[in-house]
Amino acid sequence: MSNSSSFNEFLLQAFADTRQLQLLHFWLFLGIYLAALLGNGLIITAIACDHHLHTPMYFFLLNLSLLDLGTISTTVPKSMANSLSNTRAISYWECAAQVFHFTFFLPTEYFILTVMAYERYAAICKPLHYGTVLSSRACVKMAAAAWASGFLNALLHTAITFSIPLCQGNVLEQFFCEIPQILKLSCSDAYPREAGIIVISACLFFGCFVFIVLSYVQIFTVVLRIPSEQGRHKAFSMCLPHLAVVFLFISTTMFAYLKPPSLSSPALDLVMAFLYAVVPPTVNPLIYSMRNKELKDALKKLVQLLLLQQQ
């Protein structure tokens, strides 16, 4: 990936200028990062170790937790390190790696959420065919397709972004290397190179969104026809965590990237990036474990086992 720019590093936006606030930012991000590692790590371990959770729903949840770990590990550690060492610099190749991993993990998570909507649809609307359409082989293929699509997306975005000549300096108004901020530094005639990939990604994003909406329209149509209140409650309990995660993911991402230019400011961009890149990976484990008895029981067993081993 060649670039005509002469610099070999970028300068990231700092959350604070004073040393005290920089240290506060470090400890805050450290707490959030450890919470995300603990929550997602417990879910991954519980699903992997408990054979009762070896079902399609929990297989995709395991994938989601892996992606959440990847997303938050791409952005937060570097920001913490910069605050601790009182610097804003990130090397050119570190920046390229951040862009690649971020555009890999985030879209892949969206694809997995789309597949999870299909899994909910099959469980509620086609229960007699559930084992057939969501066999072990089918689940692995769907997950592999999501990961491969995310990898291809990241490869294209990273290659195109870092082949564009940069003429506007090396200061990024974000706490991590984000493509829109890098494009602001490009020469005026360089936007068409990235525009095509952005349009394709937007169409794919919209297609997945429509699929999720249509899936839940059919799900709720079936659920509302269930005669027993207990049956409706159980069906809603199966869907609400996934809906909450999807809403959190889509609402924060869409507002961050589709907000009017008049609302754009460095401070607001920092807040929105924090909301869509840091908050979902941290709260997703909590959302999924709150209303899921099977998962809560598996997590309790895992925690008890870990405590016994320490004694």
CORSULFEN-V93072 format. One record per backbone hydrogen bond with DSSP energy under -1.0 kcal/mol. CO is the residue of the C=O (numbers start at 1). NH is the residue of the N-H. E is the energy in kcal/mol with one decimal. If there is no record, write none. Layout:
# CORSULFEN-V93072
co: (CO	CO)
nh: (NH	NH)
e: (E	E)
This chain:
# CORSULFEN-V93072
co: (8	10	11	18	19	20	21	22	23	24	25	26	27	28	29	30	31	32	33	34	35	36	37	38	39	40	41	42	43	44	45	46	50	51	53	55	56	57	58	59	60	61	62	63	64	65	66	67	68	69	72	75	76	77	78	79	80	81	82	88	90	91	92	93	94	95	96	97	98	99	101	102	104	105	106	107	108	109	110	111	112	113	114	115	116	117	118	119	120	121	126	129	130	135	136	137	138	139	140	141	142	143	144	145	146	147	148	149	150	151	152	153	154	155	156	157	158	160	165	170	172	174	178	179	180	182	183	185	185	187	190	191	192	194	195	196	197	198	199	200	201	202	203	204	205	206	207	208	209	210	211	212	213	214	215	216	217	218	219	220	223	228	229	230	231	232	233	234	235	236	239	240	241	242	243	244	245	246	247	248	249	250	251	252	253	254	260	261	265	266	267	268	269	270	271	272	273	274	274	279	280	283	284	285	286	292	293	294	295	296	297	298	299	300	301	302	303	304	305	306	307)
nh: (92	90	172	22	23	24	25	26	27	28	29	30	31	32	33	34	35	36	37	38	39	40	41	42	43	44	45	46	47	48	49	50	53	54	55	59	60	61	62	63	64	65	66	67	68	69	70	71	72	73	76	79	80	81	82	83	84	85	87	12	10	95	96	97	98	99	100	101	102	103	105	106	108	109	110	111	112	113	114	115	116	117	118	119	120	121	122	123	124	125	129	133	134	139	140	141	142	143	144	145	146	147	148	149	150	151	152	153	154	155	156	157	158	159	160	161	162	163	187	11	174	13	182	183	184	185	186	167	168	190	193	195	196	198	199	200	201	202	203	204	205	206	207	208	209	210	211	212	213	214	215	216	217	218	219	220	221	222	223	224	226	232	233	234	235	236	237	238	239	240	243	244	245	246	247	248	249	250	251	252	253	254	255	256	257	258	263	264	269	270	271	272	273	274	275	276	277	278	279	283	284	287	288	289	290	296	297	298	299	300	301	302	303	304	305	306	307	308	309	310	311)
e: (-2.3	-2.3	-3.1	-1.9	-2.1	-1.9	-2.5	-2.1	-2.4	-2.4	-2.6	-2.3	-2.2	-2.1	-2.8	-2.6	-2.0	-2.3	-2.6	-2.7	-2.8	-2.3	-2.1	-2.4	-1.8	-2.5	-2.4	-2.8	-2.5	-2.2	-2.2	-2.1	-1.7	-1.3	-1.9	-2.3	-2.2	-1.6	-2.2	-1.6	-2.3	-2.3	-2.1	-2.2	-2.3	-2.2	-2.0	-2.8	-2.3	-1.8	-1.9	-1.5	-2.6	-2.6	-2.4	-1.9	-2.3	-2.2	-2.4	-3.5	-3.2	-2.5	-2.0	-2.1	-2.3	-2.5	-2.4	-2.7	-2.6	-2.5	-3.0	-2.0	-1.5	-2.2	-1.7	-2.4	-2.4	-2.3	-1.8	-2.3	-2.5	-1.5	-1.5	-2.1	-2.1	-2.2	-2.7	-2.1	-2.0	-3.0	-1.1	-2.7	-2.0	-2.6	-2.2	-2.2	-2.5	-2.6	-2.6	-2.4	-2.0	-2.4	-2.8	-2.3	-2.1	-2.2	-2.4	-2.3	-2.5	-2.4	-2.3	-2.5	-2.6	-2.2	-2.4	-2.7	-2.2	-1.2	-1.8	-2.6	-1.3	-2.8	-1.9	-2.7	-1.1	-1.4	-1.3	-2.0	-2.2	-2.0	-1.1	-2.1	-1.1	-2.3	-2.4	-2.1	-2.6	-2.6	-2.4	-2.2	-2.8	-2.7	-2.4	-2.3	-2.1	-2.6	-2.1	-2.5	-2.5	-2.7	-2.3	-2.2	-2.0	-2.0	-2.2	-2.6	-1.7	-1.9	-2.8	-2.3	-1.6	-1.8	-2.4	-2.4	-2.2	-2.6	-2.2	-1.4	-1.2	-2.9	-2.6	-2.8	-2.3	-2.6	-2.7	-2.4	-2.5	-2.9	-2.6	-1.7	-1.9	-2.8	-2.0	-1.9	-2.0	-2.8	-1.8	-1.1	-2.9	-1.9	-2.1	-2.8	-2.3	-2.1	-2.1	-2.1	-2.3	-1.8	-1.7	-2.3	-2.4	-2.5	-2.4	-1.6	-1.4	-2.5	-2.7	-2.1	-2.5	-2.4	-2.3	-2.1	-2.7	-2.7	-2.2	-2.2	-2.4	-2.3	-1.8	-1.2	-1.1)
